[in-house]
Amino acid sequence: MAVVYTSDTELDFSSSALPGGSLIASVYDRVLMQLSDRGGSSNSVGARWAELCADALESGDGDRYGLRTAVSGSQAAQSIRLDDIPEIARTASRNKLQNPDFLMVGGDAPAQRLWAADAKFSVDTARSKQVSGDLVISLLKLGDTVRSLLPNLGDNVTIENGVFLCPDYPLTHRLLRDRQGPRRTTVHRDEVRFIPVTAAQFLAPLGHERLRQFFARIDDFPIDSSTSLMLAMYYFRLSRAGLGCWQDQTGPLLAYRETPTIDEEAIEAQARVFAAIRTSAWGIVQRWNDLADEVRRQRFAVDRASSISIDGKLLRVQIEHAAAAAGVVPPSASKVRRSIGSWFRGQVRDQFGPLQPPVKHLDAVLEELGRFGRTLQPRVTVVTARIIAEEVGESPAVST
């Protein structure tokens, strides 16, 4: 039966089977983070936390946990989600602005209040400027992109500094208390609103449940990963690291517009093979990564052999001349370069197929790729001109 650990002792639980030697150190282990992100771990965690925050704001939890309360004490009657509107992210990025996940609106004209709220699963990544009043003002100046979501916003609205929505679990409180770690925590407790969340609630839609349970049984730690969000997240990251290794091992070397597939049964079966030698869950992932590296090296070599060398300076000159002749704004050189590279890659893929790993006699295959690529060179000039003409035709006219 698992021992019941308090918040602090759970964070400090140590074992040589953990990367960094303790549970809290594993959260910041660079190798584990990089491997898990090959399987999309951080993006999945961020997206899931934003969903839970949106649900909490729209439910009774918004009032129960003070989620609609600004630092000043203002109360919001409405929350507007921004993170699921791609155009806002694109517009903010073009203007070198960050965009918070939510805007909070309180009061009625002429005493309206407006502030930002941002979903942060890891409070040490939060910075006050990400929800500052100045940021909100800048977002409102981006034409109708944001303002269209606020049709009832008055002209004399008061813009306030915002808050962060963080999970109510041991790591958040430790970081806010000690303000130390690989990343220094700079926000203060009054800038944070806490949302209770269980391991089961957080991980339910993210998959890999059997693999997470398998890893937990391998380690057999005296902490229950079904109730400890900290330990559950550790095994989730391990499972995503395994996913990334599996995809790297099995995906085609010459990929071209493939939609990645996930076979959880195959991933779990592979983990069981590695577990035949007595080890830890982290040891399984490390061995998995070593084997996947062999295929990654092959993929890198194929990528180099199947890519086209483009003279960037000459390409920009061609784009500018074509745009000037058409009287339009020059299209992005990066976009044109990507389109040329995509055409070239497609031609190579048609000739050689996907090249499933591992490939025997790779040196001979690379020589063939190089020879075929050289045969395409006479067509590159024509294709480049066609792609530039297409992009110029889609560019807005120059205003006079």
C-alpha positions in Angstrom: 0.0 0.0 0.0 1.4 3.4 -0.9 2.6 5.7 1.8 0.7 9.0 2.2 3.2 11.8 1.6 2.7 15.4 2.6 3.2 18.1 0.0 6.8 19.0 0.8 8.0 15.4 1.4 6.4 14.3 -1.9 8.3 17.0 -3.7 11.6 16.0 -2.0 11.1 12.3 -2.5 14.4 11.0 -3.7 15.4 7.9 -5.7 18.3 7.0 -8.0 15.6 5.9 -10.4 14.6 9.5 -11.0 16.4 11.9 -13.3 18.1 14.4 -11.1 17.6 12.1 -8.1 14.4 13.6 -6.7 10.8 14.1 -7.9 11.2 17.9 -8.0 14.5 17.7 -9.8 12.9 15.5 -12.5 10.5 18.4 -13.3 13.5 20.4 -14.5 15.6 17.7 -16.0 16.7 19.0 -19.4 17.1 15.7 -21.1 13.7 14.4 -19.9 12.1 17.6 -21.0 13.7 17.5 -24.5 12.7 13.8 -25.0 9.2 14.3 -23.7 8.7 17.3 -26.0 9.6 15.1 -29.0 6.3 13.5 -28.2 4.5 16.8 -27.8 4.4 16.8 -24.0 4.6 20.6 -23.2 2.1 21.5 -25.9 -0.3 18.9 -24.6 0.1 20.1 -21.0 -0.4 23.7 -22.0 -3.5 23.0 -24.1 -5.1 20.8 -21.5 -4.5 23.4 -18.7 -6.0 26.1 -20.8 -9.1 23.9 -21.3 -9.5 23.3 -17.6 -9.1 27.0 -16.9 -11.8 27.9 -19.4 -14.1 25.3 -17.8 -13.4 26.6 -14.3 -14.0 30.2 -15.4 -17.4 29.3 -16.9 -18.5 27.2 -14.0 -19.3 27.9 -10.4 -15.6 27.4 -9.6 -14.9 30.8 -11.1 -16.6 32.4 -8.0 -15.7 29.7 -5.5 -11.9 30.0 -6.1 -11.8 33.7 -6.9 -10.8 33.2 -10.5 -12.7 36.2 -11.7 -11.0 38.5 -9.1 -8.3 41.0 -10.3 -5.3 42.0 -8.2 -7.2 45.2 -7.3 -10.3 43.2 -6.1 -12.4 44.0 -9.2 -14.9 41.3 -10.1 -15.4 40.0 -13.6 -18.9 39.1 -14.9 -17.5 37.8 -18.2 -14.4 36.0 -19.4 -13.4 35.9 -23.1 -11.1 33.2 -24.3 -8.4 34.3 -26.7 -6.0 31.3 -27.0 -8.3 29.3 -29.2 -8.6 32.0 -31.9 -5.6 31.6 -34.2 -6.0 35.0 -35.8 -5.3 36.7 -32.5 -2.1 34.8 -32.0 -1.0 35.6 -35.5 -1.8 39.3 -35.2 -0.1 39.6 -31.8 3.0 37.8 -33.1 3.2 40.1 -36.1 3.2 43.0 -33.7 5.7 41.3 -31.3 3.1 41.0 -28.6 2.2 38.1 -26.4 -1.4 37.3 -26.1 -3.0 36.1 -22.8 -5.4 33.2 -22.8 -8.4 35.2 -21.4 -9.7 38.8 -21.1 -11.8 39.5 -18.0 -14.6 42.1 -18.1 -16.2 43.6 -15.0 -18.6 46.3 -14.2 -20.9 48.4 -16.5 -20.2 51.6 -18.4 -18.9 54.1 -17.4 -17.2 52.0 -14.6 -16.0 49.0 -16.6 -12.9 47.1 -15.7 -10.7 45.0 -18.1 -7.8 42.8 -17.3 -6.0 39.7 -18.7 -5.8 36.2 -17.2 -3.3 33.7 -18.4 -3.3 29.9 -17.9 0.1 28.8 -16.5 0.6 25.2 -15.5 4.2 26.1 -14.4 4.1 29.3 -12.3 7.9 29.9 -12.7 7.3 30.6 -16.4 4.9 33.4 -15.6 6.1 37.0 -15.9 3.9 40.0 -14.8 4.3 41.7 -18.2 2.4 38.8 -19.8 -0.8 40.1 -18.2 0.0 43.7 -17.6 -2.4 46.5 -18.3 0.0 47.9 -20.9 -0.2 44.6 -22.8 -4.0 44.7 -22.9 -3.9 48.3 -24.2 -1.6 47.2 -27.0 -3.9 44.4 -27.9 -6.9 46.7 -28.1 -5.0 48.8 -30.6 -4.7 45.9 -33.1 -7.8 47.0 -35.0 -10.9 44.8 -34.7 -9.0 41.6 -34.0 -9.6 41.8 -30.3 -12.1 44.6 -30.0 -14.7 42.7 -32.0 -14.9 40.3 -29.1 -15.8 43.2 -26.8 -18.8 44.8 -28.5 -20.1 46.4 -25.2 -16.8 47.8 -24.1 -17.1 51.5 -23.3 -14.6 54.2 -24.2 -13.7 55.0 -20.6 -12.9 51.4 -19.5 -10.2 51.1 -16.8 -7.4 48.7 -17.7 -5.9 46.8 -14.8 -3.0 44.4 -14.3 -4.1 40.8 -14.6 -3.6 37.5 -12.9 -2.3 33.9 -13.6 -4.4 30.8 -13.3 -2.3 28.0 -11.8 -2.9 24.5 -10.5 -3.4 24.2 -6.8 -0.8 21.6 -6.1 2.4 21.3 -4.2 4.9 22.5 -6.8 3.0 25.8 -7.4 3.0 26.6 -3.7 6.6 25.6 -3.2 7.8 27.9 -6.0 5.7 30.8 -4.8 7.0 30.3 -1.2 10.7 29.7 -1.9 10.9 31.6 -5.2 13.9 29.5 -6.2 14.6 26.8 -8.8 16.1 26.5 -12.2 13.8 29.3 -13.2 13.4 32.0 -10.6 9.7 32.7 -9.8 9.1 36.4 -10.2 5.3 36.7 -9.8 3.8 37.0 -6.3 1.0 35.1 -4.6 -1.5 38.0 -5.1 -1.0 37.7 -8.9 -2.0 34.0 -8.9 -5.4 32.3 -8.7 -5.4 28.6 -7.8 -7.5 25.9 -9.5 -7.8 22.5 -7.8 -7.1 19.6 -10.2 -6.7 15.9 -9.7 -4.3 13.7 -11.6 -7.2 11.7 -13.1 -9.0 14.9 -14.2 -5.9 16.4 -15.8 -4.7 13.3 -17.7 -8.0 11.6 -18.6 -8.1 12.9 -22.2 -4.4 12.8 -22.9 -4.0 9.0 -23.4 -1.2 6.6 -22.6 -2.9 5.5 -19.4 -1.7 1.9 -19.7 1.9 2.9 -20.4 1.9 5.3 -17.5 0.6 2.6 -15.2 3.3 0.2 -16.5 6.0 2.7 -15.8 4.7 3.2 -12.3 4.7 -0.5 -11.6 8.3 -0.7 -12.8 9.5 1.9 -10.3 7.1 0.9 -7.5 7.6 4.1 -5.6 5.9 4.6 -2.2 3.7 7.3 -3.7 0.4 6.7 -5.4 0.7 8.1 -9.0 -3.1 7.9 -9.4 -3.5 10.6 -6.7 -0.2 12.5 -6.9 -0.4 15.0 -9.7 3.4 15.5 -9.5 4.2 11.8 -10.0 1.4 11.4 -12.5 2.9 14.2 -14.6 6.3 12.6 -14.4 5.0 9.3 -15.9 3.0 11.3 -18.5 6.2 13.0 -19.6 8.0 9.6 -19.7 5.1 8.2 -21.9 5.4 11.1 -24.3 9.2 10.6 -24.4 8.5 7.0 -25.3 6.0 8.1 -28.0 8.7 10.5 -29.4 11.3 7.7 -29.5 8.8 5.3 -31.2 7.9 7.8 -33.8 11.5 8.5 -34.5 12.2 4.8 -34.8 9.2 4.0 -37.1 8.5 7.1 -39.1 9.8 7.3 -42.8 13.2 8.7 -43.4 11.9 10.6 -46.4 8.7 12.1 -44.9 6.5 14.3 -47.0 3.2 15.6 -45.8 2.6 12.5 -43.6 0.1 12.7 -40.8 1.8 11.0 -37.8 -0.1 8.1 -36.4 0.0 6.8 -32.8 -0.2 3.1 -32.0 -0.4 3.0 -28.2 -0.4 -0.8 -28.2 2.8 -0.9 -30.2 4.4 1.7 -28.0 3.6 -0.2 -24.9 4.8 -3.5 -26.4 8.2 -1.8 -27.2 8.4 -0.5 -23.6 7.9 -4.1 -22.3 10.7 -5.3 -24.5 13.1 -2.8 -22.9 11.9 -3.8 -19.5 13.1 -7.3 -19.9 16.4 -6.1 -18.5 15.7 -5.0 -14.9 15.7 -1.2 -14.9 13.7 1.9 -14.0 11.1 3.6 -16.1 13.6 6.4 -16.8 16.2 3.7 -17.7 13.7 2.3 -20.2 13.3 5.7 -21.9 17.1 6.3 -21.9 17.7 2.9 -23.7 14.9 3.6 -26.0 16.4 7.0 -26.9 19.8 5.4 -27.6 18.3 3.0 -30.2 16.1 5.8 -31.7 19.3 7.9 -32.2 20.5 5.4 -34.7 17.5 6.1 -36.9 17.7 9.8 -36.2 21.2 9.9 -37.7 19.9 8.1 -40.8 17.0 10.6 -41.1 19.3 13.6 -40.7 21.6 12.2 -43.5 18.6 11.7 -45.8 17.2 15.2 -45.0 20.5 16.7 -46.1 20.7 14.7 -49.3 17.1 15.4 -50.2 17.2 19.2 -49.6 17.9 21.9 -52.1 20.5 24.6 -51.8 19.0 28.0 -52.5 20.9 31.3 -53.0 19.0 33.5 -50.6 20.4 36.8 -51.9 19.5 35.9 -55.5 16.1 34.7 -54.5 15.3 38.0 -52.7 16.4 39.9 -55.8 14.1 37.8 -58.0 11.2 38.3 -55.6 11.7 42.1 -55.4 11.9 42.5 -59.2 8.7 40.4 -59.7 6.8 42.4 -57.0 8.0 45.7 -58.4 6.8 44.8 -61.9 3.4 43.8 -60.5 3.1 46.8 -58.2 2.6 44.7 -55.1 4.3 44.2 -51.7 7.1 41.5 -52.0 6.0 38.2 -50.5 8.0 36.5 -47.8 11.2 35.1 -49.0 11.0 32.4 -46.3 7.6 31.3 -47.6 8.9 31.2 -51.2 12.0 29.2 -50.1 9.7 26.7 -48.2 7.6 26.2 -51.3 10.6 25.5 -53.5 12.0 23.1 -50.9 8.6 21.4 -50.7 8.5 20.9 -54.5 12.0 19.5 -54.5 11.3 17.1 -51.6 8.1 15.9 -53.3 10.0 15.1 -56.5 12.6 13.1 -54.5 9.8 11.3 -52.5 8.1 10.3 -55.8 11.3 8.8 -57.0 12.5 7.0 -53.8 9.3 6.4 -51.7 9.2 6.9 -48.0 12.4 4.9 -47.1 11.3 3.1 -44.0 14.0 2.7 -41.3 16.4 1.3 -40.8 17.9 1.5 -44.3 20.7 -0.9 -45.2 23.6 0.3 -47.3 22.6 3.9 -46.5 25.7 5.4 -48.2 24.6 4.0 -51.5 21.1 5.4 -51.1 22.6 8.8 -50.3 24.7 8.8 -53.4 21.5 7.9 -55.5 19.7 10.8 -53.8 22.4 13.2 -54.7 22.5 12.1 -58.3 18.8 12.4 -58.7 18.8 15.9 -57.0 21.3 17.1 -59.6 19.0 16.0 -62.4 16.4 18.3 -61.0 18.5 21.4 -61.1 17.5 22.4 -64.7 13.9 22.5 -63.6 14.5 24.5 -60.4 14.8 27.8 -62.3 11.5 27.3 -64.0 9.7 26.1 -60.8 11.2 29.1 -58.8 9.8 31.6 -61.3 6.4 29.9 -61.2 6.3 29.9 -57.4 7.3 33.6 -57.2 4.7 34.5 -59.7 2.0 32.7 -57.7 3.1 34.3 -54.4 3.3 37.8 -56.0 -0.2 37.3 -57.3 -1.5 36.7 -53.8 0.4 39.8 -52.3 -1.5 43.0 -51.6 -1.0 45.9 -53.9 1.4 48.7 -52.9 -0.7 51.7 -51.7 0.0 55.0 -53.5 
